[in-house]
Amino acid sequence: MSPQGSPNPSSGESVGRFRGSVRATLWPTRSLAADQHWFDELYLWTEGGSASTTERAGIQLHALRNAFDWLAYDLVDRIAVTVSFGTVERSLDPLTELFEKNLLLAHRMFVMLRGAPQRLRSRYRLRAFADMLRGWQFMVGYRISAPRVSMELTGIDLVQPIFAKVLATTSARTDAWNDLALEVRALSLDTKTTIVGALETRQQQQSASRVGFELGQGRAIRMPYPPPTLPTRS
């Protein structure tokens, strides 16, 4: 089973014991100033039920396997997948095995880690996983999901990402965009390698570019598209 979906899906599939539907879509991530493609992000969400941490780990592992298959079949050029801290803690061995089997695709796979460091039972395991991926030449990033960027300091220190993703501010005020860029830089992140997600309007795109961001994602950049279908194996 590969997760199927679209921006407005009407049906889905279950993964493992999860009884709800798993949806998926791919969001192109591109340069704000030029027509340069960086990667497509595999975005997952669930409907019809709330997945437990263990079920979420199974869903993410399944998505990673599909992503590596899409790369192997050249159905996508480069892809980014989010892996939660909880998935690393509960599924470190199968994660390690999966990435080790796909070392030849390392230059085309981007991994965004996300989570709450205070909930970790062992920060060492997460740091070791991130270091392992870097040693294998996978691109390791961090997905900022807290209401304020500054709240992610501990997670960023733990992961030591080489790129990040932050959501666009919905405010049209110049100060709001300046503050977003200042907060990103205060965390020792670079606005050149920090993706601004959820850019829905041309004004947002222009504001992000004006304060120094160079990468964007959202309907103002490119529309999302459904995951590719793998060739049928005989």
C-alpha positions, 0 to 999 in steps of 0.5 A: 500500500502506498499512501494516496491523496490529493489536496481535497481527498475523498478516500484513503487507506489504512496503515497498520492498525490505524483505522482512519485514512492516511492522506498524502500530497507532494508540495514543490519547494522552489526558489523565491527569486528564480524558477529553481526546484529544490525538492518536493515535500511529502506531506501526510495527514490523517482523517477519521481518527487520531493516530497514536505515537506508535501508529504515527511511527508506522505511517512515517516508516511506510511513507519513507519506504514509498519515498525511496521507491519513488526515487529509485524509479525516478518518479520524483527528482528529490523528496523531503519527508518529516520524521517525528522524534517519537518515531526515532525513539520507537523505530530506530532499528527499522529506520536505520536499516531503511536508510542504510539500504538506500545510501545511493539515494542519499543525495536525493532524500531530505529528512526533516526532524520534528518534535518536542525535546522535553518529551524524549526519553533519550535525547542521545538516541535522537542526536545519534540518529541525526549524526548518523544520517549526516555521516551517510550524506543525507540532508538533515533539516528541522521542521519548526511547528511551535507558535513562535520560532524562538520556542524551538531553540532546544530542538534546533540545538539537538538536531543541528539542522542544515536547513529548516522550514517555518510557516509564513506569517499571515500578517501583512505588516512589514514588522511581522516579516522582519520579526520572523527573519530575526527570530530565524537568524537568532536561532543560528539558522540561515534565511537562505536555507530556511523554507517559508511554507504556506505562502498563499499569496503573491504579497506573502511571497514578496514579503518573504523575499524582501526580508532575506528568505530564498526558498518557499512553498505554497500555492503562490509558488506551485500547486501540490500534486498527488503522489506518483503510482509505483509500477506494478510488479509482475 
